[in-house]
Amino acid sequence: MRKRAEVMADFAAMRRPVHPASAGIFNPQAIAKWSAEMAAWRAATPDADARWQALLDEDEALDKAQAKARAAQHRIQDVRIPKGVLSALVEPKPTRPFVDALAWCAAPKQYLALAGNVGTGKTVAAGAALVRLMEGGASGAWLSAGAVTSTLGGFAGQAEMERMKHLDALVVDDFGIEHLSGFAEMVFHEVLSARHENGGRTIFTHNLDKPTFRKRLGSRLADRIATACVYVECAGPSMRGEAVKSNEPSMR
């Protein structure tokens, strides 16, 4: 889709006569003059009306796209993605985790797991993927695994967990650091299992090795999602340079 300035430049370049009513002029002489100018304009460019209409359609499509983008931005703000992640996404570094996460958005895989130490770009990559999906119309949420217990507190918290079962996209950040009671762990895994059944797309970030990641998921869920997961191992002390050790189609 072109930029608005390009469309406006094409409108101006066509030099279509301006109807006098746009300037508040309604006298017959002015309208007759405009009609003659329009006839000359059409004669000089036989496809002028079709080109003008195409530009009007393109301008309308831009309006709709901008309205959709504004609505998506409002929804993204409500998701409470960490401010540091949103700041990094203003001018993102094209690291391998970032690129792989955006590629996953267009892939058929249901799960994305970004594994690595602090500073390897996995959380920013997860944020980029969530934003990309939500810009496309998906519903989404950001859940810090360390806050699962507090999120579960009270009726509102349990209602939020129920809502997460049905979202199109969910980021579970820092998976594996949570310390859950038996009840909280049951509810958390119930959410993940329900999302699997509902076809929701789930993004995990974690700093576990692959066997421990599988263990924390639980053998039943791990086996079910193994072939439906893109597993990206992020390496390196920071987001600078190449920060991916491998990009595997499965978490096996």
Salt bridges, closest charged atoms under 4 A:
ASP10 OD2 - ARG2 NH1 2.81
ASP47 OD1 - ARG51 NH1 4.00
ASP49 OD2 - ARG42 NE 2.77
GLU58 OE2 - ARG2 NE 2.82
ASP59 OD1 - ARG4 NH1 2.23
GLU60 OE2 - LYS64 NZ 3.68
ASP63 OD1 - ARG4 NH2 2.59
ASP100 OD2 - ARG96 NH2 3.91
GLU160 OE2 - ARG163 NH2 2.78
GLU162 OE1 - LYS165 NZ 2.96
GLU162 OE2 - HIS166 NE2 3.64
GLU178 OE2 - ARG216 NH2 3.59
GLU190 OE2 - LYS165 NZ 2.56
GLU197 OE2 - ARG224 NH2 1.99
ASP223 OD1 - ARG214 NH2 2.81
GLU233 OE1 - LYS245 NZ 3.52
GLU242 OE1 - ARG96 NH1 3.97
GLU248 OE1 - LYS210 NZ 2.56
